[in-house]
Amino acid sequence: MPQQPIEPAVTALPTYELLQYPEKLVVASLPAGADVPDWAESASLFAIIATAAETTVVCAGRSVPKKVRQEGPFTAFAIKGPLDLALTGVLHSLLGPLAEAGISVFTVSTYLTDWILVPIGKAEAAAEEWRRRGHSVVIAPVVRPSKH
């Protein structure tokens, strides 16, 4: 009797809840070794990424001087976490649909989660692409960090 081919097991891809933040963010470029400027602040996401060649600031766009090289505004989506640092494919599962739809992104990872910045004009299209693939998108409350 001929053997039937064995069908590979179909495993469901994980789905994620994304928190959509209302604050308008920008990505600003500063010279290498620049100090953190006074205007760099944000209620939702604030990041400084420094290398030997450049300093990048992700912050609220409301206070960034016009003379500073910047891109945006962006809407920030955070994957509801915390995420285990050993997980693989998280960004792949979320960025793939956006790439297929022609939506550009800027990503930032923190210890607890990953953040996906989408141009404001494409935020709803991004949310719809994620929903079509089983992810959920909810509006996140803005929480101001406490200063110590």
PyMOL commands that place a pseudoatom at each C-alpha (Angstrom):
pseudoatom trace, name=CA, resn=MET, resi=1, chain=A, elem=C, hetatm=0, pos=[0.000, 0.000, 0.000]
pseudoatom trace, name=CA, resn=PRO, resi=2, chain=A, elem=C, hetatm=0, pos=[1.519, 3.388, -0.957]
pseudoatom trace, name=CA, resn=GLN, resi=3, chain=A, elem=C, hetatm=0, pos=[2.278, 5.697, 1.901]
pseudoatom trace, name=CA, resn=GLN, resi=4, chain=A, elem=C, hetatm=0, pos=[0.340, 8.917, 2.155]
pseudoatom trace, name=CA, resn=PRO, resi=5, chain=A, elem=C, hetatm=0, pos=[2.497, 12.027, 2.313]
pseudoatom trace, name=CA, resn=ILE, resi=6, chain=A, elem=C, hetatm=0, pos=[2.725, 13.409, 5.794]
pseudoatom trace, name=CA, resn=GLU, resi=7, chain=A, elem=C, hetatm=0, pos=[1.323, 16.916, 6.006]
pseudoatom trace, name=CA, resn=PRO, resi=8, chain=A, elem=C, hetatm=0, pos=[3.382, 19.254, 8.137]
pseudoatom trace, name=CA, resn=ALA, resi=9, chain=A, elem=C, hetatm=0, pos=[1.669, 20.409, 11.283]
pseudoatom trace, name=CA, resn=VAL, resi=10, chain=A, elem=C, hetatm=0, pos=[0.241, 23.881, 10.906]
pseudoatom trace, name=CA, resn=THR, resi=11, chain=A, elem=C, hetatm=0, pos=[1.111, 26.033, 13.848]
pseudoatom trace, name=CA, resn=ALA, resi=12, chain=A, elem=C, hetatm=0, pos=[-0.780, 29.239, 14.398]
pseudoatom trace, name=CA, resn=LEU, resi=13, chain=A, elem=C, hetatm=0, pos=[1.366, 32.327, 14.377]
pseudoatom trace, name=CA, resn=PRO, resi=14, chain=A, elem=C, hetatm=0, pos=[1.277, 34.240, 17.645]
pseudoatom trace, name=CA, resn=THR, resi=15, chain=A, elem=C, hetatm=0, pos=[-0.817, 37.363, 17.747]
pseudoatom trace, name=CA, resn=TYR, resi=16, chain=A, elem=C, hetatm=0, pos=[-0.016, 40.492, 19.670]
pseudoatom trace, name=CA, resn=GLU, resi=17, chain=A, elem=C, hetatm=0, pos=[-1.815, 43.431, 21.205]
pseudoatom trace, name=CA, resn=LEU, resi=18, chain=A, elem=C, hetatm=0, pos=[-0.431, 46.769, 20.080]
pseudoatom trace, name=CA, resn=LEU, resi=19, chain=A, elem=C, hetatm=0, pos=[-0.908, 49.956, 22.058]
pseudoatom trace, name=CA, resn=GLN, resi=20, chain=A, elem=C, hetatm=0, pos=[-1.342, 53.040, 19.855]
pseudoatom trace, name=CA, resn=TYR, resi=21, chain=A, elem=C, hetatm=0, pos=[-0.078, 56.264, 21.416]
pseudoatom trace, name=CA, resn=PRO, resi=22, chain=A, elem=C, hetatm=0, pos=[-1.658, 59.612, 20.483]
pseudoatom trace, name=CA, resn=GLU, resi=23, chain=A, elem=C, hetatm=0, pos=[1.490, 61.727, 20.875]
pseudoatom trace, name=CA, resn=LYS, resi=24, chain=A, elem=C, hetatm=0, pos=[3.149, 62.939, 17.656]
pseudoatom trace, name=CA, resn=LEU, resi=25, chain=A, elem=C, hetatm=0, pos=[6.778, 61.837, 17.646]
pseudoatom trace, name=CA, resn=VAL, resi=26, chain=A, elem=C, hetatm=0, pos=[9.777, 62.759, 15.525]
pseudoatom trace, name=CA, resn=VAL, resi=27, chain=A, elem=C, hetatm=0, pos=[13.147, 61.179, 14.856]
pseudoatom trace, name=CA, resn=ALA, resi=28, chain=A, elem=C, hetatm=0, pos=[15.835, 63.855, 15.076]
pseudoatom trace, name=CA, resn=SER, resi=29, chain=A, elem=C, hetatm=0, pos=[19.457, 63.662, 13.991]
pseudoatom trace, name=CA, resn=LEU, resi=30, chain=A, elem=C, hetatm=0, pos=[22.226, 65.281, 16.028]
pseudoatom trace, name=CA, resn=PRO, resi=31, chain=A, elem=C, hetatm=0, pos=[26.017, 65.208, 15.661]
pseudoatom trace, name=CA, resn=ALA, resi=32, chain=A, elem=C, hetatm=0, pos=[28.001, 62.383, 17.216]
pseudoatom trace, name=CA, resn=GLY, resi=33, chain=A, elem=C, hetatm=0, pos=[28.574, 62.948, 20.929]
pseudoatom trace, name=CA, resn=ALA, resi=34, chain=A, elem=C, hetatm=0, pos=[25.829, 65.565, 21.254]
pseudoatom trace, name=CA, resn=ASP, resi=35, chain=A, elem=C, hetatm=0, pos=[24.428, 66.189, 24.716]
pseudoatom trace, name=CA, resn=VAL, resi=36, chain=A, elem=C, hetatm=0, pos=[20.749, 65.475, 25.300]
pseudoatom trace, name=CA, resn=PRO, resi=37, chain=A, elem=C, hetatm=0, pos=[19.067, 68.782, 24.438]
pseudoatom trace, name=CA, resn=ASP, resi=38, chain=A, elem=C, hetatm=0, pos=[16.548, 70.459, 26.761]
pseudoatom trace, name=CA, resn=TRP, resi=39, chain=A, elem=C, hetatm=0, pos=[13.792, 70.159, 24.131]
pseudoatom trace, name=CA, resn=ALA, resi=40, chain=A, elem=C, hetatm=0, pos=[14.064, 66.367, 24.001]
pseudoatom trace, name=CA, resn=GLU, resi=41, chain=A, elem=C, hetatm=0, pos=[11.103, 65.074, 26.011]
pseudoatom trace, name=CA, resn=SER, resi=42, chain=A, elem=C, hetatm=0, pos=[8.055, 62.915, 25.529]
pseudoatom trace, name=CA, resn=ALA, resi=43, chain=A, elem=C, hetatm=0, pos=[5.153, 61.401, 27.410]
pseudoatom trace, name=CA, resn=SER, resi=44, chain=A, elem=C, hetatm=0, pos=[5.079, 58.104, 25.521]
pseudoatom trace, name=CA, resn=LEU, resi=45, chain=A, elem=C, hetatm=0, pos=[8.471, 57.253, 24.013]
pseudoatom trace, name=CA, resn=PHE, resi=46, chain=A, elem=C, hetatm=0, pos=[11.777, 59.022, 24.507]
pseudoatom trace, name=CA, resn=ALA, resi=47, chain=A, elem=C, hetatm=0, pos=[14.957, 57.422, 23.197]
pseudoatom trace, name=CA, resn=ILE, resi=48, chain=A, elem=C, hetatm=0, pos=[18.544, 58.448, 22.642]
pseudoatom trace, name=CA, resn=ILE, resi=49, chain=A, elem=C, hetatm=0, pos=[20.543, 56.184, 20.358]
pseudoatom trace, name=CA, resn=ALA, resi=50, chain=A, elem=C, hetatm=0, pos=[24.192, 57.138, 20.134]
pseudoatom trace, name=CA, resn=THR, resi=51, chain=A, elem=C, hetatm=0, pos=[26.956, 55.632, 18.029]
pseudoatom trace, name=CA, resn=ALA, resi=52, chain=A, elem=C, hetatm=0, pos=[30.434, 56.851, 17.156]
pseudoatom trace, name=CA, resn=ALA, resi=53, chain=A, elem=C, hetatm=0, pos=[28.963, 58.385, 13.988]
pseudoatom trace, name=CA, resn=GLU, resi=54, chain=A, elem=C, hetatm=0, pos=[25.662, 59.912, 15.113]
pseudoatom trace, name=CA, resn=THR, resi=55, chain=A, elem=C, hetatm=0, pos=[23.168, 60.674, 17.856]
pseudoatom trace, name=CA, resn=THR, resi=56, chain=A, elem=C, hetatm=0, pos=[19.479, 60.031, 17.204]
pseudoatom trace, name=CA, resn=VAL, resi=57, chain=A, elem=C, hetatm=0, pos=[16.688, 61.329, 19.402]
pseudoatom trace, name=CA, resn=VAL, resi=58, chain=A, elem=C, hetatm=0, pos=[13.126, 59.979, 19.336]
pseudoatom trace, name=CA, resn=CYS, resi=59, chain=A, elem=C, hetatm=0, pos=[10.849, 62.394, 21.144]
pseudoatom trace, name=CA, resn=ALA, resi=60, chain=A, elem=C, hetatm=0, pos=[7.718, 64.509, 21.004]
pseudoatom trace, name=CA, resn=GLY, resi=61, chain=A, elem=C, hetatm=0, pos=[7.777, 66.797, 18.008]
pseudoatom trace, name=CA, resn=ARG, resi=62, chain=A, elem=C, hetatm=0, pos=[6.212, 69.775, 19.792]
pseudoatom trace, name=CA, resn=SER, resi=63, chain=A, elem=C, hetatm=0, pos=[9.470, 71.255, 21.108]
pseudoatom trace, name=CA, resn=VAL, resi=64, chain=A, elem=C, hetatm=0, pos=[12.031, 70.243, 18.497]
pseudoatom trace, name=CA, resn=PRO, resi=65, chain=A, elem=C, hetatm=0, pos=[13.516, 73.343, 16.842]
pseudoatom trace, name=CA, resn=LYS, resi=66, chain=A, elem=C, hetatm=0, pos=[12.798, 73.609, 13.126]
pseudoatom trace, name=CA, resn=LYS, resi=67, chain=A, elem=C, hetatm=0, pos=[16.530, 73.905, 12.353]
pseudoatom trace, name=CA, resn=VAL, resi=68, chain=A, elem=C, hetatm=0, pos=[17.152, 70.367, 13.701]
pseudoatom trace, name=CA, resn=ARG, resi=69, chain=A, elem=C, hetatm=0, pos=[17.195, 67.691, 11.000]
pseudoatom trace, name=CA, resn=GLN, resi=70, chain=A, elem=C, hetatm=0, pos=[14.142, 65.535, 11.679]
pseudoatom trace, name=CA, resn=GLU, resi=71, chain=A, elem=C, hetatm=0, pos=[11.618, 63.148, 10.185]
pseudoatom trace, name=CA, resn=GLY, resi=72, chain=A, elem=C, hetatm=0, pos=[8.022, 62.736, 11.210]
pseudoatom trace, name=CA, resn=PRO, resi=73, chain=A, elem=C, hetatm=0, pos=[5.563, 63.105, 12.670]
pseudoatom trace, name=CA, resn=PHE, resi=74, chain=A, elem=C, hetatm=0, pos=[5.117, 59.471, 13.624]
pseudoatom trace, name=CA, resn=THR, resi=75, chain=A, elem=C, hetatm=0, pos=[2.513, 57.514, 15.561]
pseudoatom trace, name=CA, resn=ALA, resi=76, chain=A, elem=C, hetatm=0, pos=[4.036, 55.061, 18.049]
pseudoatom trace, name=CA, resn=PHE, resi=77, chain=A, elem=C, hetatm=0, pos=[2.725, 51.538, 18.539]
pseudoatom trace, name=CA, resn=ALA, resi=78, chain=A, elem=C, hetatm=0, pos=[4.125, 49.441, 21.394]
pseudoatom trace, name=CA, resn=ILE, resi=79, chain=A, elem=C, hetatm=0, pos=[3.698, 45.694, 21.588]
pseudoatom trace, name=CA, resn=LYS, resi=80, chain=A, elem=C, hetatm=0, pos=[1.964, 44.995, 24.873]
pseudoatom trace, name=CA, resn=GLY, resi=81, chain=A, elem=C, hetatm=0, pos=[4.590, 43.353, 27.006]
pseudoatom trace, name=CA, resn=PRO, resi=82, chain=A, elem=C, hetatm=0, pos=[6.684, 42.491, 28.662]
pseudoatom trace, name=CA, resn=LEU, resi=83, chain=A, elem=C, hetatm=0, pos=[8.181, 40.370, 25.897]
pseudoatom trace, name=CA, resn=ASP, resi=84, chain=A, elem=C, hetatm=0, pos=[10.660, 37.607, 26.655]
pseudoatom trace, name=CA, resn=LEU, resi=85, chain=A, elem=C, hetatm=0, pos=[14.016, 38.596, 25.159]
pseudoatom trace, name=CA, resn=ALA, resi=86, chain=A, elem=C, hetatm=0, pos=[14.396, 35.029, 23.842]
pseudoatom trace, name=CA, resn=LEU, resi=87, chain=A, elem=C, hetatm=0, pos=[11.325, 35.320, 21.588]
pseudoatom trace, name=CA, resn=THR, resi=88, chain=A, elem=C, hetatm=0, pos=[12.041, 35.198, 17.870]
pseudoatom trace, name=CA, resn=GLY, resi=89, chain=A, elem=C, hetatm=0, pos=[10.032, 36.521, 14.944]
pseudoatom trace, name=CA, resn=VAL, resi=90, chain=A, elem=C, hetatm=0, pos=[8.057, 39.152, 16.842]
pseudoatom trace, name=CA, resn=LEU, resi=91, chain=A, elem=C, hetatm=0, pos=[9.037, 42.083, 14.646]
pseudoatom trace, name=CA, resn=HIS, resi=92, chain=A, elem=C, hetatm=0, pos=[8.984, 39.888, 11.561]
pseudoatom trace, name=CA, resn=SER, resi=93, chain=A, elem=C, hetatm=0, pos=[5.326, 39.016, 12.145]
pseudoatom trace, name=CA, resn=LEU, resi=94, chain=A, elem=C, hetatm=0, pos=[4.396, 42.674, 12.622]
pseudoatom trace, name=CA, resn=LEU, resi=95, chain=A, elem=C, hetatm=0, pos=[6.619, 44.355, 10.036]
pseudoatom trace, name=CA, resn=GLY, resi=96, chain=A, elem=C, hetatm=0, pos=[5.965, 41.885, 7.206]
pseudoatom trace, name=CA, resn=PRO, resi=97, chain=A, elem=C, hetatm=0, pos=[2.367, 43.021, 6.659]
pseudoatom trace, name=CA, resn=LEU, resi=98, chain=A, elem=C, hetatm=0, pos=[3.454, 46.666, 6.699]
pseudoatom trace, name=CA, resn=ALA, resi=99, chain=A, elem=C, hetatm=0, pos=[6.200, 46.028, 4.141]
pseudoatom trace, name=CA, resn=GLU, resi=100, chain=A, elem=C, hetatm=0, pos=[3.665, 44.278, 1.886]
pseudoatom trace, name=CA, resn=ALA, resi=101, chain=A, elem=C, hetatm=0, pos=[1.409, 47.349, 2.190]
pseudoatom trace, name=CA, resn=GLY, resi=102, chain=A, elem=C, hetatm=0, pos=[4.272, 49.764, 1.455]
pseudoatom trace, name=CA, resn=ILE, resi=103, chain=A, elem=C, hetatm=0, pos=[4.244, 51.329, 4.933]
pseudoatom trace, name=CA, resn=SER, resi=104, chain=A, elem=C, hetatm=0, pos=[7.657, 52.462, 6.177]
pseudoatom trace, name=CA, resn=VAL, resi=105, chain=A, elem=C, hetatm=0, pos=[8.605, 52.178, 9.843]
pseudoatom trace, name=CA, resn=PHE, resi=106, chain=A, elem=C, hetatm=0, pos=[11.205, 53.191, 12.398]
pseudoatom trace, name=CA, resn=THR, resi=107, chain=A, elem=C, hetatm=0, pos=[11.651, 50.705, 15.247]
pseudoatom trace, name=CA, resn=VAL, resi=108, chain=A, elem=C, hetatm=0, pos=[13.052, 51.002, 18.750]
pseudoatom trace, name=CA, resn=SER, resi=109, chain=A, elem=C, hetatm=0, pos=[13.413, 48.187, 21.239]
pseudoatom trace, name=CA, resn=THR, resi=110, chain=A, elem=C, hetatm=0, pos=[13.443, 48.500, 25.007]
pseudoatom trace, name=CA, resn=TYR, resi=111, chain=A, elem=C, hetatm=0, pos=[14.062, 45.896, 27.665]
pseudoatom trace, name=CA, resn=LEU, resi=112, chain=A, elem=C, hetatm=0, pos=[10.327, 45.198, 27.998]
pseudoatom trace, name=CA, resn=THR, resi=113, chain=A, elem=C, hetatm=0, pos=[9.003, 45.545, 24.442]
pseudoatom trace, name=CA, resn=ASP, resi=114, chain=A, elem=C, hetatm=0, pos=[9.383, 46.732, 20.864]
pseudoatom trace, name=CA, resn=TRP, resi=115, chain=A, elem=C, hetatm=0, pos=[8.080, 50.032, 19.496]
pseudoatom trace, name=CA, resn=ILE, resi=116, chain=A, elem=C, hetatm=0, pos=[7.034, 50.588, 15.892]
pseudoatom trace, name=CA, resn=LEU, resi=117, chain=A, elem=C, hetatm=0, pos=[6.829, 54.171, 14.627]
pseudoatom trace, name=CA, resn=VAL, resi=118, chain=A, elem=C, hetatm=0, pos=[4.640, 54.686, 11.560]
pseudoatom trace, name=CA, resn=PRO, resi=119, chain=A, elem=C, hetatm=0, pos=[4.146, 57.944, 9.668]
pseudoatom trace, name=CA, resn=ILE, resi=120, chain=A, elem=C, hetatm=0, pos=[0.983, 59.560, 11.055]
pseudoatom trace, name=CA, resn=GLY, resi=121, chain=A, elem=C, hetatm=0, pos=[-0.742, 59.470, 7.669]
pseudoatom trace, name=CA, resn=LYS, resi=122, chain=A, elem=C, hetatm=0, pos=[-0.279, 55.673, 7.541]
pseudoatom trace, name=CA, resn=ALA, resi=123, chain=A, elem=C, hetatm=0, pos=[-1.164, 54.837, 11.166]
pseudoatom trace, name=CA, resn=GLU, resi=124, chain=A, elem=C, hetatm=0, pos=[-4.728, 53.692, 10.482]
pseudoatom trace, name=CA, resn=ALA, resi=125, chain=A, elem=C, hetatm=0, pos=[-3.628, 51.645, 7.468]
pseudoatom trace, name=CA, resn=ALA, resi=126, chain=A, elem=C, hetatm=0, pos=[-0.991, 49.961, 9.643]
pseudoatom trace, name=CA, resn=ALA, resi=127, chain=A, elem=C, hetatm=0, pos=[-3.545, 49.193, 12.350]
pseudoatom trace, name=CA, resn=GLU, resi=128, chain=A, elem=C, hetatm=0, pos=[-5.870, 47.686, 9.740]
pseudoatom trace, name=CA, resn=GLU, resi=129, chain=A, elem=C, hetatm=0, pos=[-3.090, 45.490, 8.309]
pseudoatom trace, name=CA, resn=TRP, resi=130, chain=A, elem=C, hetatm=0, pos=[-2.380, 44.149, 11.794]
pseudoatom trace, name=CA, resn=ARG, resi=131, chain=A, elem=C, hetatm=0, pos=[-6.047, 43.532, 12.561]
pseudoatom trace, name=CA, resn=ARG, resi=132, chain=A, elem=C, hetatm=0, pos=[-6.436, 41.604, 9.305]
pseudoatom trace, name=CA, resn=ARG, resi=133, chain=A, elem=C, hetatm=0, pos=[-3.755, 39.233, 10.584]
pseudoatom trace, name=CA, resn=GLY, resi=134, chain=A, elem=C, hetatm=0, pos=[-5.348, 38.681, 13.987]
pseudoatom trace, name=CA, resn=HIS, resi=135, chain=A, elem=C, hetatm=0, pos=[-3.478, 41.242, 16.045]
pseudoatom trace, name=CA, resn=SER, resi=136, chain=A, elem=C, hetatm=0, pos=[-5.367, 43.811, 18.097]
pseudoatom trace, name=CA, resn=VAL, resi=137, chain=A, elem=C, hetatm=0, pos=[-4.724, 47.543, 18.286]
pseudoatom trace, name=CA, resn=VAL, resi=138, chain=A, elem=C, hetatm=0, pos=[-6.009, 49.659, 21.175]
pseudoatom trace, name=CA, resn=ILE, resi=139, chain=A, elem=C, hetatm=0, pos=[-5.476, 53.283, 22.144]
pseudoatom trace, name=CA, resn=ALA, resi=140, chain=A, elem=C, hetatm=0, pos=[-2.970, 53.555, 24.973]
pseudoatom trace, name=CA, resn=PRO, resi=141, chain=A, elem=C, hetatm=0, pos=[-3.367, 56.017, 27.789]
pseudoatom trace, name=CA, resn=VAL, resi=142, chain=A, elem=C, hetatm=0, pos=[-0.568, 58.548, 28.032]
pseudoatom trace, name=CA, resn=VAL, resi=143, chain=A, elem=C, hetatm=0, pos=[1.258, 58.087, 31.314]
pseudoatom trace, name=CA, resn=ARG, resi=144, chain=A, elem=C, hetatm=0, pos=[3.841, 60.661, 32.322]
pseudoatom trace, name=CA, resn=PRO, resi=145, chain=A, elem=C, hetatm=0, pos=[6.900, 59.046, 33.879]
pseudoatom trace, name=CA, resn=SER, resi=146, chain=A, elem=C, hetatm=0, pos=[7.708, 60.086, 37.415]
pseudoatom trace, name=CA, resn=LYS, resi=147, chain=A, elem=C, hetatm=0, pos=[10.946, 62.005, 37.823]
pseudoatom trace, name=CA, resn=HIS, resi=148, chain=A, elem=C, hetatm=0, pos=[13.197, 60.974, 40.681]
for i in range(1, 148): cmd.bond("trace and resi %d" % i, "trace and resi %d" % (i + 1))
show_as sticks, trace
zoom trace
